[in-house]
């Protein structure tokens, strides 16, 4: 369940929880009925073929542009797919890298610097060796975490997934990226979903205010 107090099951008895979940699913099913992925589940529009779709009755591809004439022309929007991909590439053109800064070390937890006079007669402040060691450890830890983040970013192919998110958002106004720990594989997993893969309350501005977030994608029983 999401963090919203609406539709929570913490005050329900065990037999009533399943009924509450089924009611939520039924409610979202009715709300999304007119927005379900059906005949427009294709990439023809993105490829510039705006009058081609898959028939819901026969499952065959229908191209209405074949019946166009000089009197009733049917022209697609020029370079629509290039525009979508151009915007996505523009948004993600920067080669970003994760930056991890060292943890701040409280100076008050260590001895104050001591003043010493050198051989040349000039005085200088000498910091507490434990404080210097804490700074060194914090810097090394930040470097290790940053290196791990950068390698994990490449392993997860995040640049490609963010590009896919931008393309799906340009086509359907919204897209999703899920990041979760996989206890079975002992790894972090990431996956991109389009507007038809996620069920939630569409009247809210914040996704986590929805009383339920439902993934409507095929999954194996072993993965649930």
C-alpha positions, -999 to +999 in steps of 0.1 A: +000+000+000+011+036-006+017+062+021-018+078+017-042+072+046-070+067+020-078+030+015-053+017+040-058-017+056-040-013+089-074-010+108-091-039+090-093-075+101-075-102+081-106-115+063-115-079+053-081-070+038-086-092+007-120-077+001-106-041+004-078-050-021-103-065-046-125-034-042-095-012-050-086-032-081-122-032-093-124+006-088-093+012-108-104-012-135-136+008-140-117+041-140-092+029-166-117+011-188-117+038-215-079+042-213-068+006-215-042-006-240-061-020-269-059-014-306-035+015-302-010-008-286+015-003-314+044+019-324+030+028-358+022+063-347+057+069-334+071+056-367+050+081-387+023+057-398-005+075-381-033+058-400-022+022-394-035+002-365-043-034-354-080-043-357-096-054-324-119-079-342-095-096-366-061-088-351-049-078-386-031-046-395-053-020-411-038+009-431-065+036-438-040+057-457-044+033-487-078+048-494-066+083-495-072+104-526-067+140-538-101+149-525-097+133-491-059+131-484-046+115-453-012+128-444+008+119-413+025+145-391+060+148-407+089+134-387+069+128-356+091+100-344+122+121-351+107+150-330+100+127-301+135+112-302+151+146-307+135+159-276+145+129-256+181+132-268+181+169-260+169+163-225+195+136-219+223+150-239+244+157-207+267+129-197+258+129-161+277+111-134+267+104-098+286+125-072+290+115-036+305+140-012+323+129+020+304+129+052+308+160+073+330+155+103+321+175+134+352+194+146+337+197+180+341+159+185+379+162+184+406+181+203+411+217+191+442+224+170+474+231+190+498+259+182+535+249+177+565+269+169+587+256+142+625+258+138+622+290+118+604+306+147+570+308+130+540+293+147+515+269+130+484+251+140+485+213+142+452+195+139+443+165+159+456+134+142+423+116+149+404+144+131+427+141+101+422+103+100+384+108+101+386+131+072+407+106+052+383+077+060+353+098+050+369+108+017+378+072+009+343+060+017+328+086-006+351+076-034+342+039-030+305+047-030+308+070-060+327+043-079+300+017-070+272+041-081+289+047-114+295+010-121+259+002-111+246+030-133+264+013-163+253-022-153+216-011-150+219+007-184+203+038-168+211+061-198+191+039-221+163+035-196+160+072-190+159+077-228+131+052-230+113+069-202+115+103-221+102+087-253+073+070-235+064+102-216+064+121-249+040+095-264+017+089-234+023+120-212+038+098-184+062+069-177+075+051-147+108+038-134+108+013-106+139+006-085+137-022-060+160-047-042+157-083-054+163-106-024+165-137-046+191-123-069+207-102-042+208-072-065+191-039-073+167-041-102+153-013-124+125-014-150+107+011-171+069+011-175+046+030-198+013+047-190-007+014-195+015-008-172+006+010-139-028+014-122-032+042-098-056+070-089-053+095-117-069+124-098-038+129-076-007+149-084+017+127-064+020+090-072+026+080-036-006+097-025-025+070-043-039+044-019-027+016-042-001+013-070-008-017-092+015-032-119-006-046-147+023-065-165+027-102-170+048-118-143+057-154-133+042-167-101+078-172-088+085-135-093+054-123-073 
